[in-house]
């Protein structure tokens, strides 16, 4: 990603001023015109993206009257009560904890079991290997939506309805196909000489997996893990069906909708709750932006 | 671009040193070989076992069960063994109102009409994604594909909606499009009339409002993917074309767009599959609308199969959804993506 566009003129701040050239770039001022258009389009994109989010964030600082009378301007007066009430009560933190536990549990399970499954599929030679790979890969075509009704009754039989395990286990299962498909080429790419050297040194295949394969396959595991984490963090359908108990047991997306239903008249309070629920995902994204983008575009390129 | 390298890397011989070709076999070697073989299989079982069990129990079995449930009349409360087998009646009820002339008209209104409406919404979203989102994302990506001040900031911000969950984005926009909310405020301020019954309640506007929100959430992903594709295009080609007198548009249209074709086609594939399964956003916004004005097939399935306890019918809808995505995906892979895969296979 680093050495991308080296052709253009250096990104000097355009000096024509007053947005003189905003038409399609033609003729002599080609490059500068293009830069200005890029800036204009970029700013429009930023405004359209951040505008709604800022509106939500600021709404949490408003009074109900202020929201009705002047939703465009800054909050007047600034009210901290909405945010503080939410942060002081336990509900938000409980739901944040639930979401974290489920997402982490899913991620660990997916990365561990998925990489383990991909290992023989990548590096052993045995009958039925390609068939087994095909079975996993076919799982890409089985969306959770199709399976969710029977899944509910299966989980009820296992006594997992209403529990976080009831979310973690199926989420691992449904993330396995993509994991196996992404991890197999990673594991294949490990040079065979390494393996032979390790065997000469008396390392078993199992030992080789844990001591050499896992560290070497880290980039792939991170990609897969990040995808699984985001998927789990944002999951809604399964929690909707399973977590029908008290709000304390819900994950954040479900909690937000329950909160919205409970305080339907207190819009600014809902705005504060929604804004707070959005922050962890945004922080996680800013922290891992490169990984997420590279992982996704890598997954798309196959 | 980490995975660029990986796709071409499965070239080397795949491990397992134990199964070499035929040799002169002494009993001792033979015993050793058998022991090796046993160990190999137990290792395979150890590594693959957990994933395989999870996958079979929680993915394959439920999908198979959905097909089975779809042949029964079952409310999910009594035991399944007591459920009544009704063949393909659930499918008939969804598609044309069922085989019984006495109830057909009533079932048409209650089941068949909403089903086709929902399916229509899914396909309209697919169509609009290709007709609106694709050109829009492509143009933005082409314009942004250069150095300019604030470039990385713009990229990060534009992508951000993708990581916000559909649910939270949905609630946010629900507040913005409140009949007394800021969207109404804005539209009135520029002298237009917002839909009278409310943005979501309106039979026409409801769908378009939802489509706008979906676009807000997913356009950034398309732009970033296209930009990633564009960063792999050789700059020399564009320079050469420019020197030969090609205009900016010609360079984009003749060089850049064709060269990121594979990225565009994969995005389209993901977008189609996502559109068929669209649920969270729609459900959060009044469960697909009070009269189902923007319901999707997944929200219709959940409504009937889970919240109205008609598990058999819901399962039939699920199976139909599965078949549609399978057919669409297979058709797409066989036609559009085959070329790209053929190219990729050369490097394997």
Interface residues (C-beta under 8 A of the other chain):
Chain A: X1 X4 X5 X6 X7 X8 X10 X11 X13 X24 X25 X26 X30 X34 X35 X37 X38 X39 X41 X42 X43 X45 X46 X48 X49 X50 X52 X53 X55 X56 X59 X68 X71 X72 X113 X114 X116 X117 X119 X120 X121 X122 X123 X124 X125 X126 X132 X135 X136 X139 X141 X142 X143 X145 X146 X147 X148 X149 X150 X151 X152 X153 X154 X169 X170 X172 X173 X174 X176 X177 X180 X182 X184 X185 X186 X188 X189 X191 X192 X195 X196 X199 X205 X206 X209 X219 X220 X223 X230 X233 X234 X236 X237 X240 X241 X252 X253 X254 X256 X257 X260 X267 X270 X271 X274 X277 X278 X281 X282 X284 X285 X286 X289 X292 X293 X294 X296 X297 X298 X299 X300 X301 X302
Chain B: X1 X2 X3 X4 X5 X6 X7 X9 X10 X12 X13 X14 X15 X16 X17 X19 X40 X41 X43 X44 X46 X47 X48 X50 X51 X52 X54 X55 X57 X58 X59 X60 X61 X62 X63 X65 X66 X69 X76 X80 X140 X143 X144 X145 X146 X147 X148 X149 X150 X151 X153 X154 X156 X157 X158 X159 X160 X161 X163 X164 X165 X166 X167 X168 X171 X172 X173 X174 X175 X176 X178 X180 X181 X182 X185 X216 X220 X221 X223 X224 X225 X228 X229 X231 X235 X238 X239 X247 X248 X249 X262 X263 X266 X267 X270 X273 X277 X279 X280 X283 X284 X298 X301 X302 X305 X306 X311 X314 X315 X318 X319 X321 X322 X325 X326 X329 X344
